[in-house]
Structures are given as C-alpha cells and as structure tokens.
C-alpha cells in the first residue's frame, strides 16, 4: 500500500473508532508508521488531511450505494435498496461524524453536502424509470421532487438541526421517507413493497 493511502486508511479507522475529535496528526503518523515530516509531505496541513480522510471515508462507503444505483435490478428494487442503505449508513456515521463536524471542522460540511447531493441527483433517474414502470405517481415531476428533497436534506439533516432538536437521525430519515417517498407510490407500488416485505 502506498504511503498516502496507508495514512488515509489509518485516518478512516480512527474516524470510525474515535470520531473526528480523536484524529490527530501525531496519532495518525504513529499508527501509519510514518514520520510527521512524511505525513506533511503528503498532506501540507491538518485541515487538508482531515478533508482527505473524510472524503475518502465517504467515497469508500458510498461506492456501495453507487453499485446499488447502477446495477441491473428494476428501478423500484434499486430505490428500495437505496433507502435501506441510507437507513443503515447514516445512523452509523451520525455520532462519529455529523455531530462533530460543526465543532471540529465546520468547513468540511460543504464537502459532505456535495457528496450526498451527487447521489440524490441519481435518484431522479430511478424515479423516472419507476414512473414508467407504474410504481410511482406520474403526476409528480422528478425535477421538482429532487429539488424539494435536496432542499429538505440540506436544511434539516445538518449538524446544527440535529444538535439543536435532539431528534435521532433515523427518526428524521423515516419522516423524510414517509413524506417524500411513500406519498409517491401508486397502488401498484404499494402492493410491490408489501409483497417484498412478506417474502
């Protein structure tokens, strides 16, 4: 493994184990078995190192979502798998990441936001396919749906709101799903999901 990737791998491990607050350049250098001089040759500042660790962590985990979005399953199956992924992945990182970004590295929130917005845009194309298959209502414009959904995600699923309200992220995601997804289902779509849950 190359030195840069070794440093990032150690950083990702520390992020999961200790959260953003637990990451120090000394600890990373020690665990990666490199000198601080070598670390700073690859990452000129702690801020740059933190951003690279965060981006590589998000991208590594979201590759699974990319595989879901791009597989050959039906649009409905990919939407359902996407919802399952989000409900598993987001709570996993809430305490280790979202709740600490504001106090430890607030500038990194823009990076997280950009990464998740890219994936939400991909859902638009799945929605169009599911509409053609008759599972989602045809009277809802996919562009409008994405605009509303991304607006809610950007303004509500933030460190400030989660810390201020104390609402668990999983509950918030459940409400967003109920409002922005369940209401889109046709009778055919509802039956499809009911059949999936039984099997």
C-alpha positions in Angstrom: 0.0 0.0 0.0 1.3 3.4 -0.9 2.2 5.8 2.0 -0.6 8.3 1.1 -3.2 5.5 1.1 -1.8 4.0 4.3 -2.2 7.3 6.0 -5.8 7.7 4.8 -6.6 4.1 5.7 -5.4 4.7 9.3 -7.4 8.0 9.3 -10.6 6.2 8.3 -10.1 3.6 11.0 -9.6 6.4 13.6 -12.6 8.2 12.3 -14.8 5.2 12.9 -13.3 4.3 16.2 -12.9 7.8 17.8 -14.7 10.3 15.6 -13.3 13.5 14.2 -12.2 14.7 17.7 -10.0 11.6 18.0 -7.9 12.3 14.9 -4.5 14.0 15.5 -1.6 14.2 13.2 0.6 12.6 15.9 -1.7 9.6 16.3 -2.1 9.1 12.6 1.7 9.3 11.9 2.3 6.8 14.7 -0.3 4.3 13.6 0.6 4.6 10.0 4.3 4.1 11.0 5.5 7.3 9.2 7.2 10.4 10.4 5.3 13.6 10.8 7.6 15.0 8.1 6.4 12.3 5.7 2.8 12.9 6.7 3.1 16.6 5.9 4.8 15.9 2.6 1.5 14.2 1.5 -0.8 16.5 3.4 0.5 20.0 3.9 -1.9 20.9 6.7 -4.1 19.1 9.3 -7.2 20.7 7.6 -6.2 19.1 4.3 -5.6 15.8 5.9 -9.0 15.9 7.7 -10.8 16.7 4.4 -9.0 13.9 2.6 -9.8 11.4 5.3 -13.5 12.5 5.3 -13.8 12.4 1.5 -12.1 9.0 1.2 -14.3 7.7 4.1 -17.5 8.9 2.4 -16.5 7.8 -1.1 -15.4 4.3 0.1 -18.7 3.7 1.8 -20.8 5.3 -0.9 -19.3 3.1 -3.6 -21.8 0.5 -2.2 -24.6 2.9 -3.0 -23.2 3.5 -6.4 -23.3 -0.2 -7.1 -26.9 -0.2 -6.0 -27.8 2.7 -8.2 -26.1 1.3 -11.3 -27.0 -2.4 -11.1 -29.4 -4.1 -13.4 -32.3 -4.5 -10.9 -35.6 -2.8 -11.5 -35.9 0.9 -10.6 -38.1 0.0 -7.7 -35.7 -2.5 -6.3 -32.8 0.0 -6.6 -34.9 2.7 -4.9 -35.7 0.3 -2.0 -32.1 -0.9 -1.7 -31.0 2.8 -1.7 -33.4 3.6 1.1 -32.1 0.6 3.1 -28.5 1.7 2.5 -29.2 5.2 3.7 -31.1 4.0 6.8 -28.1 1.7 7.7 -25.2 4.0 6.7 -26.4 7.4 8.0 -27.1 6.4 11.7 -23.7 4.6 11.7 -21.9 7.8 11.0 -24.0 10.2 13.0 -22.2 10.2 16.3 -18.8 9.7 14.7 -19.1 12.4 12.0 -22.2 14.6 11.7 -22.5 15.6 15.3 -18.8 16.5 15.4 -18.3 18.3 12.1 -19.8 21.6 13.4 -17.4 21.9 16.3 -14.3 20.2 15.0 -14.2 21.1 11.3 -17.2 23.1 10.1 -15.8 23.8 6.7 -16.0 20.0 5.9 -19.8 20.1 6.0 -19.8 21.6 2.5 -17.8 18.5 1.3 -20.2 16.1 2.9 -23.1 18.0 1.4 -21.6 17.9 -2.1 -21.0 14.2 -1.9 -24.6 13.3 -0.8 -26.2 15.7 -3.3 -24.5 13.8 -6.2 -26.1 10.6 -5.1 -29.5 12.3 -4.6 -29.4 13.5 -8.2 -29.0 9.9 -9.3 -32.3 9.0 -7.6 -34.1 11.3 -10.1 -33.3 8.9 -12.9 -34.5 5.9 -10.9 -37.7 7.9 -10.2 -38.3 8.4 -13.9 -37.8 4.7 -14.5 -40.2 3.7 -11.7 -42.8 6.1 -13.0 -42.6 4.4 -16.4 -43.0 1.0 -14.7 -46.1 2.3 -13.0 -44.8 2.1 -9.4 -44.6 5.8 -8.7 -47.1 8.6 -9.5 -46.7 10.1 -12.9 -48.1 13.5 -11.9 -45.0 14.3 -9.8 -42.2 16.0 -11.8 -38.9 14.3 -10.9 -37.0 17.6 -11.1 -39.4 19.1 -8.6 -39.2 16.1 -6.3 -35.4 16.2 -6.3 -35.5 20.0 -5.7 -37.8 19.6 -2.7 -35.9 16.6 -1.3 -32.5 18.2 -1.6 -33.8 21.3 0.0 -35.1 19.4 3.0 -31.9 17.4 3.3 -29.7 20.5 3.1 -31.8 22.5 5.6 -32.8 19.8 8.0 -30.2 17.0 8.0 -27.4 19.2 9.3 -25.3 19.2 12.4 -26.9 22.3 13.8 -30.5 21.0 13.4 -29.6 17.5 14.8 -27.8 19.0 17.8 -30.5 21.7 18.5 -33.5 19.4 18.2 -32.0 16.2 19.6 -34.1 14.2 17.0 -32.4 10.9 16.3 -31.2 10.8 12.7 -33.0 7.5 12.0 -36.4 9.1 13.0 -35.7 12.1 10.8 -34.9 9.9 7.8 -38.1 7.9 8.5 -40.1 11.1 8.3 -38.4 12.2 5.2 -39.1 8.8 3.6 -42.8 8.9 4.6 -43.3 12.4 3.2 -41.1 12.3 0.1 -41.2 8.7 -0.9 -44.3 6.8 0.4 -46.6 9.6 -0.9 -45.2 8.9 -4.4 -46.3 5.3 -4.5 -49.1 4.2 -6.8 -51.3 1.3 -5.6 -49.1 -1.0 -7.8 -46.0 0.4 -6.0 -47.6 -0.1 -2.5 -48.5 -3.7 -3.4 -45.0 -4.3 -4.7 -43.4 -3.1 -1.5 -46.0 -5.1 0.6 -45.1 -8.3 -1.4 -41.3 -7.6 -0.9 -41.8 -7.2 2.9 -43.7 -10.5 3.1 -41.1 -12.5 1.1 
